[in-house]
């Protein structure tokens, strides 16, 4: 699985809490290895066509969409109360 990151995502990742950054790396590895891993808590978002999210921690989420069958684009990462806006 190829993962692309938008410029906004990269900027948000630089501001991401350092203690949660390691957990993001673990979840990204799980994502690459198996999209269906239940530890990701991945779900399709309602009202946003083709947009999905997965958990980094209980508080943080990554938003993404499928660019093709073997490529995804991460476009947002942040606190769950803010990232869906």
HTML snippet that shows the backbone in 3Dmol.js (N, CA, C, O; Angstrom):
<script src="https://3Dmol.org/build/3Dmol-min.js"></script>
<div id="view" style="width:600px;height:400px;position:relative"></div>
<script>
const pdb = `
ATOM      1  N   UNK A   1       0.847  -1.176   0.000  1.00  0.00           N
ATOM      2  CA  UNK A   1       0.000   0.000   0.000  1.00  0.00           C
ATOM      3  C   UNK A   1       0.892   1.238   0.000  1.00  0.00           C
ATOM      4  O   UNK A   1       1.750   1.403   0.867  1.00  0.00           O
ATOM      5  N   UNK A   2       0.678   2.085  -0.966  1.00  0.00           N
ATOM      6  CA  UNK A   2       1.433   3.331  -1.048  1.00  0.00           C
ATOM      7  C   UNK A   2       0.636   4.440  -0.357  1.00  0.00           C
ATOM      8  O   UNK A   2      -0.568   4.581  -0.571  1.00  0.00           O
ATOM      9  N   UNK A   3       1.323   5.215   0.470  1.00  0.00           N
ATOM     10  CA  UNK A   3       0.675   6.279   1.227  1.00  0.00           C
ATOM     11  C   UNK A   3       1.270   7.619   0.820  1.00  0.00           C
ATOM     12  O   UNK A   3       2.482   7.822   0.875  1.00  0.00           O
ATOM     13  N   UNK A   4       0.394   8.525   0.412  1.00  0.00           N
ATOM     14  CA  UNK A   4       0.797   9.889   0.095  1.00  0.00           C
ATOM     15  C   UNK A   4       0.283  10.795   1.207  1.00  0.00           C
ATOM     16  O   UNK A   4      -0.730  10.501   1.841  1.00  0.00           O
ATOM     17  N   UNK A   5       0.986  11.892   1.437  1.00  0.00           N
ATOM     18  CA  UNK A   5       0.578  12.851   2.459  1.00  0.00           C
ATOM     19  C   UNK A   5       0.466  14.230   1.825  1.00  0.00           C
ATOM     20  O   UNK A   5       1.354  14.663   1.091  1.00  0.00           O
ATOM     21  N   UNK A   6      -0.636  14.913   2.118  1.00  0.00           N
ATOM     22  CA  UNK A   6      -0.787  16.275   1.622  1.00  0.00           C
ATOM     23  C   UNK A   6       0.133  17.203   2.418  1.00  0.00           C
ATOM     24  O   UNK A   6       0.629  16.840   3.485  1.00  0.00           O
ATOM     25  N   UNK A   7       0.349  18.391   1.886  1.00  0.00           N
ATOM     26  CA  UNK A   7       1.178  19.382   2.585  1.00  0.00           C
ATOM     27  C   UNK A   7       0.551  19.752   3.925  1.00  0.00           C
ATOM     28  O   UNK A   7       1.261  19.930   4.915  1.00  0.00           O
ATOM     29  N   UNK A   8      -0.778  19.867   3.961  1.00  0.00           N
ATOM     30  CA  UNK A   8      -1.464  20.182   5.222  1.00  0.00           C
ATOM     31  C   UNK A   8      -1.251  19.075   6.253  1.00  0.00           C
ATOM     32  O   UNK A   8      -1.028  19.348   7.433  1.00  0.00           O
ATOM     33  N   UNK A   9      -1.324  17.822   5.796  1.00  0.00           N
ATOM     34  CA  UNK A   9      -1.114  16.696   6.704  1.00  0.00           C
ATOM     35  C   UNK A   9       0.292  16.746   7.297  1.00  0.00           C
ATOM     36  O   UNK A   9       0.468  16.568   8.502  1.00  0.00           O
ATOM     37  N   UNK A  10       1.281  16.985   6.458  1.00  0.00           N
ATOM     38  CA  UNK A  10       2.669  17.056   6.918  1.00  0.00           C
ATOM     39  C   UNK A  10       2.849  18.171   7.941  1.00  0.00           C
ATOM     40  O   UNK A  10       3.557  18.005   8.935  1.00  0.00           O
ATOM     41  N   UNK A  11       2.206  19.305   7.692  1.00  0.00           N
ATOM     42  CA  UNK A  11       2.275  20.432   8.630  1.00  0.00           C
ATOM     43  C   UNK A  11       1.626  20.057   9.967  1.00  0.00           C
ATOM     44  O   UNK A  11       2.170  20.353  11.032  1.00  0.00           O
ATOM     45  N   UNK A  12       0.461  19.404   9.903  1.00  0.00           N
ATOM     46  CA  UNK A  12      -0.224  18.983  11.124  1.00  0.00           C
ATOM     47  C   UNK A  12       0.601  17.941  11.881  1.00  0.00           C
ATOM     48  O   UNK A  12       0.625  17.937  13.112  1.00  0.00           O
ATOM     49  N   UNK A  13       1.270  17.066  11.145  1.00  0.00           N
ATOM     50  CA  UNK A  13       2.078  16.021  11.770  1.00  0.00           C
ATOM     51  C   UNK A  13       3.265  16.621  12.525  1.00  0.00           C
ATOM     52  O   UNK A  13       3.654  16.112  13.577  1.00  0.00           O
ATOM     53  N   UNK A  14       3.838  17.697  11.991  1.00  0.00           N
ATOM     54  CA  UNK A  14       4.952  18.367  12.679  1.00  0.00           C
ATOM     55  C   UNK A  14       4.501  18.958  14.021  1.00  0.00           C
ATOM     56  O   UNK A  14       5.292  19.053  14.959  1.00  0.00           O
ATOM     57  N   UNK A  15       3.233  19.353  14.104  1.00  0.00           N
ATOM     58  CA  UNK A  15       2.689  19.932  15.337  1.00  0.00           C
ATOM     59  C   UNK A  15       2.071  18.875  16.259  1.00  0.00           C
ATOM     60  O   UNK A  15       1.620  19.191  17.360  1.00  0.00           O
ATOM     61  N   UNK A  16       2.056  17.639  15.808  1.00  0.00           N
ATOM     62  CA  UNK A  16       1.435  16.546  16.550  1.00  0.00           C
ATOM     63  C   UNK A  16       2.187  16.316  17.865  1.00  0.00           C
ATOM     64  O   UNK A  16       3.414  16.411  17.888  1.00  0.00           O
ATOM     65  N   UNK A  17       1.478  16.015  18.962  1.00  0.00           N
ATOM     66  CA  UNK A  17       2.145  15.782  20.250  1.00  0.00           C
ATOM     67  C   UNK A  17       3.210  14.682  20.144  1.00  0.00           C
ATOM     68  O   UNK A  17       2.949  13.602  19.614  1.00  0.00           O
ATOM     69  N   UNK A  18       4.385  14.965  20.644  1.00  0.00           N
ATOM     70  CA  UNK A  18       5.518  14.041  20.512  1.00  0.00           C
ATOM     71  C   UNK A  18       5.247  12.693  21.168  1.00  0.00           C
ATOM     72  O   UNK A  18       5.699  11.662  20.669  1.00  0.00           O
ATOM     73  N   UNK A  19       4.517  12.686  22.277  1.00  0.00           N
ATOM     74  CA  UNK A  19       4.233  11.419  22.944  1.00  0.00           C
ATOM     75  C   UNK A  19       3.290  10.528  22.135  1.00  0.00           C
ATOM     76  O   UNK A  19       3.277   9.313  22.330  1.00  0.00           O
ATOM     77  N   UNK A  20       2.508  11.110  21.237  1.00  0.00           N
ATOM     78  CA  UNK A  20       1.592  10.341  20.397  1.00  0.00           C
ATOM     79  C   UNK A  20       2.182  10.034  19.025  1.00  0.00           C
ATOM     80  O   UNK A  20       1.623   9.232  18.278  1.00  0.00           O
ATOM     81  N   UNK A  21       3.295  10.656  18.690  1.00  0.00           N
ATOM     82  CA  UNK A  21       3.906  10.446  17.378  1.00  0.00           C
ATOM     83  C   UNK A  21       4.360   9.001  17.188  1.00  0.00           C
ATOM     84  O   UNK A  21       4.209   8.438  16.103  1.00  0.00           O
ATOM     85  N   UNK A  22       4.911   8.404  18.233  1.00  0.00           N
ATOM     86  CA  UNK A  22       5.329   7.001  18.156  1.00  0.00           C
ATOM     87  C   UNK A  22       4.122   6.101  17.892  1.00  0.00           C
ATOM     88  O   UNK A  22       4.211   5.152  17.112  1.00  0.00           O
ATOM     89  N   UNK A  23       3.011   6.395  18.532  1.00  0.00           N
ATOM     90  CA  UNK A  23       1.793   5.613  18.325  1.00  0.00           C
ATOM     91  C   UNK A  23       1.267   5.784  16.907  1.00  0.00           C
ATOM     92  O   UNK A  23       0.732   4.841  16.324  1.00  0.00           O
ATOM     93  N   UNK A  24       1.418   6.992  16.345  1.00  0.00           N
ATOM     94  CA  UNK A  24       1.043   7.204  14.945  1.00  0.00           C
ATOM     95  C   UNK A  24       1.863   6.289  14.042  1.00  0.00           C
ATOM     96  O   UNK A  24       1.318   5.674  13.125  1.00  0.00           O
ATOM     97  N   UNK A  25       3.167   6.194  14.294  1.00  0.00           N
ATOM     98  CA  UNK A  25       4.038   5.359  13.466  1.00  0.00           C
ATOM     99  C   UNK A  25       3.623   3.885  13.545  1.00  0.00           C
ATOM    100  O   UNK A  25       3.649   3.175  12.540  1.00  0.00           O
ATOM    101  N   UNK A  26       3.244   3.433  14.734  1.00  0.00           N
ATOM    102  CA  UNK A  26       2.781   2.054  14.915  1.00  0.00           C
ATOM    103  C   UNK A  26       1.505   1.821  14.116  1.00  0.00           C
ATOM    104  O   UNK A  26       1.381   0.811  13.424  1.00  0.00           O
ATOM    105  N   UNK A  27       0.563   2.746  14.207  1.00  0.00           N
ATOM    106  CA  UNK A  27      -0.703   2.599  13.496  1.00  0.00           C
ATOM    107  C   UNK A  27      -0.503   2.686  11.981  1.00  0.00           C
ATOM    108  O   UNK A  27      -1.168   1.972  11.230  1.00  0.00           O
ATOM    109  N   UNK A  28       0.396   3.545  11.530  1.00  0.00           N
ATOM    110  CA  UNK A  28       0.663   3.632  10.092  1.00  0.00           C
ATOM    111  C   UNK A  28       1.239   2.313   9.581  1.00  0.00           C
ATOM    112  O   UNK A  28       0.890   1.870   8.487  1.00  0.00           O
ATOM    113  N   UNK A  29       2.106   1.691  10.355  1.00  0.00           N
ATOM    114  CA  UNK A  29       2.673   0.391   9.966  1.00  0.00           C
ATOM    115  C   UNK A  29       1.570  -0.661   9.878  1.00  0.00           C
ATOM    116  O   UNK A  29       1.528  -1.442   8.928  1.00  0.00           O
ATOM    117  N   UNK A  30       0.685  -0.681  10.864  1.00  0.00           N
ATOM    118  CA  UNK A  30      -0.451  -1.616  10.827  1.00  0.00           C
ATOM    119  C   UNK A  30      -1.309  -1.368   9.592  1.00  0.00           C
ATOM    120  O   UNK A  30      -1.763  -2.308   8.940  1.00  0.00           O
ATOM    121  N   UNK A  31      -1.525  -0.096   9.278  1.00  0.00           N
ATOM    122  CA  UNK A  31      -2.325   0.288   8.121  1.00  0.00           C
ATOM    123  C   UNK A  31      -1.696  -0.251   6.842  1.00  0.00           C
ATOM    124  O   UNK A  31      -2.396  -0.805   5.994  1.00  0.00           O
ATOM    125  N   UNK A  32      -0.384  -0.095   6.696  1.00  0.00           N
ATOM    126  CA  UNK A  32       0.325  -0.590   5.508  1.00  0.00           C
ATOM    127  C   UNK A  32       0.230  -2.105   5.381  1.00  0.00           C
ATOM    128  O   UNK A  32       0.083  -2.634   4.279  1.00  0.00           O
ATOM    129  N   UNK A  33       0.314  -2.800   6.515  1.00  0.00           N
ATOM    130  CA  UNK A  33       0.332  -4.256   6.510  1.00  0.00           C
ATOM    131  C   UNK A  33      -1.050  -4.871   6.316  1.00  0.00           C
ATOM    132  O   UNK A  33      -1.190  -5.883   5.630  1.00  0.00           O
ATOM    133  N   UNK A  34      -2.069  -4.263   6.917  1.00  0.00           N
ATOM    134  CA  UNK A  34      -3.406  -4.851   6.861  1.00  0.00           C
ATOM    135  C   UNK A  34      -4.457  -3.771   7.123  1.00  0.00           C
ATOM    136  O   UNK A  34      -4.643  -3.334   8.258  1.00  0.00           O
ATOM    137  N   UNK A  35      -5.131  -3.354   6.070  1.00  0.00           N
ATOM    138  CA  UNK A  35      -6.166  -2.324   6.218  1.00  0.00           C
ATOM    139  C   UNK A  35      -7.298  -2.757   7.141  1.00  0.00           C
ATOM    140  O   UNK A  35      -7.957  -1.921   7.760  1.00  0.00           O
ATOM    141  N   UNK A  36      -7.516  -4.038   7.229  1.00  0.00           N
ATOM    142  CA  UNK A  36      -8.639  -4.563   8.014  1.00  0.00           C
ATOM    143  C   UNK A  36      -8.268  -4.862   9.469  1.00  0.00           C
ATOM    144  O   UNK A  36      -9.068  -5.453  10.194  1.00  0.00           O
ATOM    145  N   UNK A  37      -7.082  -4.469   9.901  1.00  0.00           N
ATOM    146  CA  UNK A  37      -6.659  -4.716  11.277  1.00  0.00           C
ATOM    147  C   UNK A  37      -7.649  -4.035  12.226  1.00  0.00           C
ATOM    148  O   UNK A  37      -7.832  -2.820  12.149  1.00  0.00           O
ATOM    149  N   UNK A  38      -8.286  -4.791  13.112  1.00  0.00           N
ATOM    150  CA  UNK A  38      -9.295  -4.197  13.998  1.00  0.00           C
ATOM    151  C   UNK A  38      -8.727  -3.162  14.966  1.00  0.00           C
ATOM    152  O   UNK A  38      -9.473  -2.333  15.487  1.00  0.00           O
ATOM    153  N   UNK A  39      -7.420  -3.198  15.213  1.00  0.00           N
ATOM    154  CA  UNK A  39      -6.807  -2.224  16.124  1.00  0.00           C
ATOM    155  C   UNK A  39      -6.779  -0.820  15.532  1.00  0.00           C
ATOM    156  O   UNK A  39      -6.529   0.148  16.250  1.00  0.00           O
ATOM    157  N   UNK A  40      -7.034  -0.699  14.231  1.00  0.00           N
ATOM    158  CA  UNK A  40      -7.080   0.618  13.598  1.00  0.00           C
ATOM    159  C   UNK A  40      -8.396   1.344  13.874  1.00  0.00           C
ATOM    160  O   UNK A  40      -8.445   2.574  13.851  1.00  0.00           O
ATOM    161  N   UNK A  41      -9.453   0.588  14.131  1.00  0.00           N
ATOM    162  CA  UNK A  41     -10.785   1.176  14.315  1.00  0.00           C
ATOM    163  C   UNK A  41     -11.122   2.066  13.111  1.00  0.00           C
ATOM    164  O   UNK A  41     -11.585   3.196  13.270  1.00  0.00           O
ATOM    165  N   UNK A  42     -10.882   1.536  11.913  1.00  0.00           N
ATOM    166  CA  UNK A  42     -11.120   2.293  10.688  1.00  0.00           C
ATOM    167  C   UNK A  42     -12.617   2.333  10.388  1.00  0.00           C
ATOM    168  O   UNK A  42     -13.333   1.349  10.577  1.00  0.00           O
ATOM    169  N   UNK A  43     -13.071   3.496   9.917  1.00  0.00           N
ATOM    170  CA  UNK A  43     -14.475   3.592   9.536  1.00  0.00           C
ATOM    171  C   UNK A  43     -14.650   4.609   8.414  1.00  0.00           C
ATOM    172  O   UNK A  43     -13.857   5.537   8.251  1.00  0.00           O
ATOM    173  N   UNK A  44     -15.710   4.400   7.652  1.00  0.00           N
ATOM    174  CA  UNK A  44     -16.082   5.332   6.588  1.00  0.00           C
ATOM    175  C   UNK A  44     -16.889   6.454   7.228  1.00  0.00           C
ATOM    176  O   UNK A  44     -17.776   6.200   8.043  1.00  0.00           O
ATOM    177  N   UNK A  45     -16.584   7.685   6.861  1.00  0.00           N
ATOM    178  CA  UNK A  45     -17.277   8.819   7.461  1.00  0.00           C
ATOM    179  C   UNK A  45     -18.562   9.132   6.707  1.00  0.00           C
ATOM    180  O   UNK A  45     -18.586   9.147   5.476  1.00  0.00           O
ATOM    181  N   UNK A  46     -19.610   9.376   7.447  1.00  0.00           N
ATOM    182  CA  UNK A  46     -20.889   9.719   6.846  1.00  0.00           C
ATOM    183  C   UNK A  46     -20.875  11.168   6.393  1.00  0.00           C
ATOM    184  O   UNK A  46     -20.320  12.036   7.067  1.00  0.00           O
ATOM    185  N   UNK A  47     -21.488  11.420   5.252  1.00  0.00           N
ATOM    186  CA  UNK A  47     -21.601  12.780   4.749  1.00  0.00           C
ATOM    187  C   UNK A  47     -20.394  13.260   3.972  1.00  0.00           C
ATOM    188  O   UNK A  47     -20.432  14.330   3.365  1.00  0.00           O
ATOM    189  N   UNK A  48     -19.324  12.485   3.981  1.00  0.00           N
ATOM    190  CA  UNK A  48     -18.117  12.828   3.230  1.00  0.00           C
ATOM    191  C   UNK A  48     -17.826  11.664   2.285  1.00  0.00           C
ATOM    192  O   UNK A  48     -17.393  10.597   2.721  1.00  0.00           O
ATOM    193  N   UNK A  49     -18.060  11.869   1.017  1.00  0.00           N
ATOM    194  CA  UNK A  49     -17.956  10.794   0.032  1.00  0.00           C
ATOM    195  C   UNK A  49     -16.529  10.261  -0.084  1.00  0.00           C
ATOM    196  O   UNK A  49     -15.615  10.993  -0.466  1.00  0.00           O
ATOM    197  N   UNK A  50     -16.345   8.990   0.244  1.00  0.00           N
ATOM    198  CA  UNK A  50     -15.059   8.331   0.079  1.00  0.00           C
ATOM    199  C   UNK A  50     -14.004   8.667   1.114  1.00  0.00           C
ATOM    200  O   UNK A  50     -12.831   8.357   0.910  1.00  0.00           O
ATOM    201  N   UNK A  51     -14.388   9.294   2.224  1.00  0.00           N
ATOM    202  CA  UNK A  51     -13.423   9.669   3.257  1.00  0.00           C
ATOM    203  C   UNK A  51     -13.534   8.684   4.424  1.00  0.00           C
ATOM    204  O   UNK A  51     -14.629   8.322   4.854  1.00  0.00           O
ATOM    205  N   UNK A  52     -12.372   8.265   4.919  1.00  0.00           N
ATOM    206  CA  UNK A  52     -12.283   7.303   6.008  1.00  0.00           C
ATOM    207  C   UNK A  52     -11.417   7.879   7.120  1.00  0.00           C
ATOM    208  O   UNK A  52     -10.699   8.860   6.926  1.00  0.00           O
ATOM    209  N   UNK A  53     -11.501   7.247   8.296  1.00  0.00           N
ATOM    210  CA  UNK A  53     -10.628   7.641   9.399  1.00  0.00           C
ATOM    211  C   UNK A  53     -10.134   6.393  10.112  1.00  0.00           C
ATOM    212  O   UNK A  53     -10.756   5.333  10.044  1.00  0.00           O
ATOM    213  N   UNK A  54      -9.005   6.538  10.798  1.00  0.00           N
ATOM    214  CA  UNK A  54      -8.566   5.504  11.728  1.00  0.00           C
ATOM    215  C   UNK A  54      -7.984   6.172  12.960  1.00  0.00           C
ATOM    216  O   UNK A  54      -7.556   7.326  12.919  1.00  0.00           O
ATOM    217  N   UNK A  55      -7.977   5.422  14.063  1.00  0.00           N
ATOM    218  CA  UNK A  55      -7.513   5.939  15.346  1.00  0.00           C
ATOM    219  C   UNK A  55      -6.000   5.874  15.455  1.00  0.00           C
ATOM    220  O   UNK A  55      -5.374   4.897  15.044  1.00  0.00           O
ATOM    221  N   UNK A  56      -5.431   6.914  16.005  1.00  0.00           N
ATOM    222  CA  UNK A  56      -4.032   6.884  16.431  1.00  0.00           C
ATOM    223  C   UNK A  56      -4.022   6.549  17.923  1.00  0.00           C
ATOM    224  O   UNK A  56      -3.317   5.641  18.363  1.00  0.00           O
ATOM    225  N   UNK A  57      -4.806   7.289  18.683  1.00  0.00           N
ATOM    226  CA  UNK A  57      -5.051   7.010  20.103  1.00  0.00           C
ATOM    227  C   UNK A  57      -6.546   7.207  20.313  1.00  0.00           C
ATOM    228  O   UNK A  57      -7.285   7.416  19.351  1.00  0.00           O
ATOM    229  N   UNK A  58      -6.989   7.143  21.540  1.00  0.00           N
ATOM    230  CA  UNK A  58      -8.408   7.393  21.801  1.00  0.00           C
ATOM    231  C   UNK A  58      -8.807   8.802  21.398  1.00  0.00           C
ATOM    232  O   UNK A  58      -9.972   9.049  21.087  1.00  0.00           O
ATOM    233  N   UNK A  59      -7.848   9.740  21.399  1.00  0.00           N
ATOM    234  CA  UNK A  59      -8.163  11.140  21.132  1.00  0.00           C
ATOM    235  C   UNK A  59      -7.818  11.615  19.722  1.00  0.00           C
ATOM    236  O   UNK A  59      -8.372  12.615  19.267  1.00  0.00           O
ATOM    237  N   UNK A  60      -6.929  10.935  19.026  1.00  0.00           N
ATOM    238  CA  UNK A  60      -6.436  11.435  17.736  1.00  0.00           C
ATOM    239  C   UNK A  60      -6.833  10.526  16.580  1.00  0.00           C
ATOM    240  O   UNK A  60      -6.875   9.303  16.709  1.00  0.00           O
ATOM    241  N   UNK A  61      -7.128  11.171  15.430  1.00  0.00           N
ATOM    242  CA  UNK A  61      -7.561  10.456  14.232  1.00  0.00           C
ATOM    243  C   UNK A  61      -6.761  10.904  13.016  1.00  0.00           C
ATOM    244  O   UNK A  61      -6.236  12.017  12.967  1.00  0.00           O
ATOM    245  N   UNK A  62      -6.683  10.004  12.033  1.00  0.00           N
ATOM    246  CA  UNK A  62      -6.129  10.316  10.717  1.00  0.00           C
ATOM    247  C   UNK A  62      -7.267  10.190   9.717  1.00  0.00           C
ATOM    248  O   UNK A  62      -7.992   9.195   9.719  1.00  0.00           O
ATOM    249  N   UNK A  63      -7.427  11.201   8.857  1.00  0.00           N
ATOM    250  CA  UNK A  63      -8.426  11.156   7.796  1.00  0.00           C
ATOM    251  C   UNK A  63      -7.715  10.894   6.482  1.00  0.00           C
ATOM    252  O   UNK A  63      -6.634  11.426   6.228  1.00  0.00           O
ATOM    253  N   UNK A  64      -8.338  10.058   5.641  1.00  0.00           N
ATOM    254  CA  UNK A  64      -7.718   9.694   4.374  1.00  0.00           C
ATOM    255  C   UNK A  64      -8.773   9.293   3.360  1.00  0.00           C
ATOM    256  O   UNK A  64      -9.937   9.079   3.698  1.00  0.00           O
ATOM    257  N   UNK A  65      -8.339   9.195   2.095  1.00  0.00           N
ATOM    258  CA  UNK A  65      -9.189   8.669   1.030  1.00  0.00           C
ATOM    259  C   UNK A  65      -8.341   7.805   0.118  1.00  0.00           C
ATOM    260  O   UNK A  65      -7.118   7.941   0.074  1.00  0.00           O
ATOM    261  N   UNK A  66      -9.005   6.909  -0.615  1.00  0.00           N
ATOM    262  CA  UNK A  66      -8.320   6.022  -1.547  1.00  0.00           C
ATOM    263  C   UNK A  66      -8.137   6.740  -2.872  1.00  0.00           C
ATOM    264  O   UNK A  66      -9.104   7.192  -3.486  1.00  0.00           O
ATOM    265  N   UNK A  67      -6.879   6.841  -3.310  1.00  0.00           N
ATOM    266  CA  UNK A  67      -6.584   7.451  -4.603  1.00  0.00           C
ATOM    267  C   UNK A  67      -6.748   6.408  -5.704  1.00  0.00           C
ATOM    268  O   UNK A  67      -7.206   6.724  -6.802  1.00  0.00           O
ATOM    269  N   UNK A  68      -6.374   5.170  -5.409  1.00  0.00           N
ATOM    270  CA  UNK A  68      -6.553   4.034  -6.309  1.00  0.00           C
ATOM    271  C   UNK A  68      -6.643   2.794  -5.426  1.00  0.00           C
ATOM    272  O   UNK A  68      -6.679   2.903  -4.201  1.00  0.00           O
ATOM    273  N   UNK A  69      -6.680   1.627  -6.041  1.00  0.00           N
ATOM    274  CA  UNK A  69      -6.826   0.406  -5.251  1.00  0.00           C
ATOM    275  C   UNK A  69      -5.603   0.114  -4.379  1.00  0.00           C
ATOM    276  O   UNK A  69      -5.709  -0.619  -3.396  1.00  0.00           O
ATOM    277  N   UNK A  70      -4.452   0.676  -4.727  1.00  0.00           N
ATOM    278  CA  UNK A  70      -3.246   0.416  -3.943  1.00  0.00           C
ATOM    279  C   UNK A  70      -2.559   1.690  -3.443  1.00  0.00           C
ATOM    280  O   UNK A  70      -1.378   1.663  -3.099  1.00  0.00           O
ATOM    281  N   UNK A  71      -3.295   2.806  -3.403  1.00  0.00           N
ATOM    282  CA  UNK A  71      -2.724   4.068  -2.922  1.00  0.00           C
ATOM    283  C   UNK A  71      -3.772   4.864  -2.146  1.00  0.00           C
ATOM    284  O   UNK A  71      -4.936   4.944  -2.538  1.00  0.00           O
ATOM    285  N   UNK A  72      -3.325   5.449  -1.036  1.00  0.00           N
ATOM    286  CA  UNK A  72      -4.203   6.298  -0.233  1.00  0.00           C
ATOM    287  C   UNK A  72      -3.524   7.636   0.014  1.00  0.00           C
ATOM    288  O   UNK A  72      -2.304   7.765  -0.087  1.00  0.00           O
ATOM    289  N   UNK A  73      -4.346   8.627   0.340  1.00  0.00           N
ATOM    290  CA  UNK A  73      -3.840   9.965   0.642  1.00  0.00           C
ATOM    291  C   UNK A  73      -4.286  10.330   2.053  1.00  0.00           C
ATOM    292  O   UNK A  73      -5.482  10.417   2.331  1.00  0.00           O
ATOM    293  N   UNK A  74      -3.321  10.543   2.937  1.00  0.00           N
ATOM    294  CA  UNK A  74      -3.596  11.062   4.275  1.00  0.00           C
ATOM    295  C   UNK A  74      -3.685  12.576   4.144  1.00  0.00           C
ATOM    296  O   UNK A  74      -2.750  13.213   3.660  1.00  0.00           O
ATOM    297  N   UNK A  75      -4.816  13.161   4.577  1.00  0.00           N
ATOM    298  CA  UNK A  75      -4.965  14.608   4.415  1.00  0.00           C
ATOM    299  C   UNK A  75      -5.209  15.364   5.712  1.00  0.00           C
ATOM    300  O   UNK A  75      -5.180  16.594   5.713  1.00  0.00           O
ATOM    301  N   UNK A  76      -5.449  14.663   6.817  1.00  0.00           N
ATOM    302  CA  UNK A  76      -5.640  15.365   8.092  1.00  0.00           C
ATOM    303  C   UNK A  76      -5.290  14.444   9.249  1.00  0.00           C
ATOM    304  O   UNK A  76      -5.533  13.238   9.197  1.00  0.00           O
ATOM    305  N   UNK A  77      -4.720  15.026  10.287  1.00  0.00           N
ATOM    306  CA  UNK A  77      -4.455  14.318  11.538  1.00  0.00           C
ATOM    307  C   UNK A  77      -4.679  15.325  12.661  1.00  0.00           C
ATOM    308  O   UNK A  77      -4.246  16.474  12.581  1.00  0.00           O
ATOM    309  N   UNK A  78      -5.362  14.870  13.706  1.00  0.00           N
ATOM    310  CA  UNK A  78      -5.599  15.788  14.805  1.00  0.00           C
ATOM    311  C   UNK A  78      -6.529  15.213  15.849  1.00  0.00           C
ATOM    312  O   UNK A  78      -6.945  14.056  15.779  1.00  0.00           O
ATOM    313  N   UNK A  79      -6.842  16.054  16.820  1.00  0.00           N
ATOM    314  CA  UNK A  79      -7.751  15.683  17.897  1.00  0.00           C
ATOM    315  C   UNK A  79      -9.131  15.417  17.307  1.00  0.00           C
ATOM    316  O   UNK A  79      -9.559  16.105  16.379  1.00  0.00           O
ATOM    317  N   UNK A  80      -9.809  14.441  17.833  1.00  0.00           N
ATOM    318  CA  UNK A  80     -11.097  14.032  17.257  1.00  0.00           C
ATOM    319  C   UNK A  80     -12.143  15.136  17.292  1.00  0.00           C
ATOM    320  O   UNK A  80     -13.052  15.137  16.462  1.00  0.00           O
ATOM    321  N   UNK A  81     -12.043  16.070  18.223  1.00  0.00           N
ATOM    322  CA  UNK A  81     -13.026  17.154  18.271  1.00  0.00           C
ATOM    323  C   UNK A  81     -12.777  18.196  17.184  1.00  0.00           C
ATOM    324  O   UNK A  81     -13.681  18.958  16.842  1.00  0.00           O
ATOM    325  N   UNK A  82     -11.555  18.238  16.635  1.00  0.00           N
ATOM    326  CA  UNK A  82     -11.202  19.244  15.633  1.00  0.00           C
ATOM    327  C   UNK A  82     -11.044  18.696  14.219  1.00  0.00           C
ATOM    328  O   UNK A  82     -11.326  19.405  13.253  1.00  0.00           O
ATOM    329  N   UNK A  83     -10.605  17.464  14.082  1.00  0.00           N
ATOM    330  CA  UNK A  83     -10.187  16.951  12.779  1.00  0.00           C
ATOM    331  C   UNK A  83     -11.350  16.786  11.796  1.00  0.00           C
ATOM    332  O   UNK A  83     -11.136  16.837  10.585  1.00  0.00           O
ATOM    333  N   UNK A  84     -12.559  16.592  12.286  1.00  0.00           N
ATOM    334  CA  UNK A  84     -13.702  16.380  11.397  1.00  0.00           C
ATOM    335  C   UNK A  84     -14.291  17.679  10.866  1.00  0.00           C
ATOM    336  O   UNK A  84     -15.196  17.636  10.032  1.00  0.00           O
ATOM    337  N   UNK A  85     -13.815  18.814  11.313  1.00  0.00           N
ATOM    338  CA  UNK A  85     -14.363  20.109  10.888  1.00  0.00           C
ATOM    339  C   UNK A  85     -13.817  20.527   9.561  1.00  0.00           C
ATOM    340  O   UNK A  85     -14.172  21.591   9.054  1.00  0.00           O
TER     341      UNK A  85
END
`;
const viewer = $3Dmol.createViewer("view");
viewer.addModel(pdb, "pdb");
viewer.setStyle({}, {cartoon: {color: "spectrum"}});
viewer.zoomTo();
viewer.render();
</script>
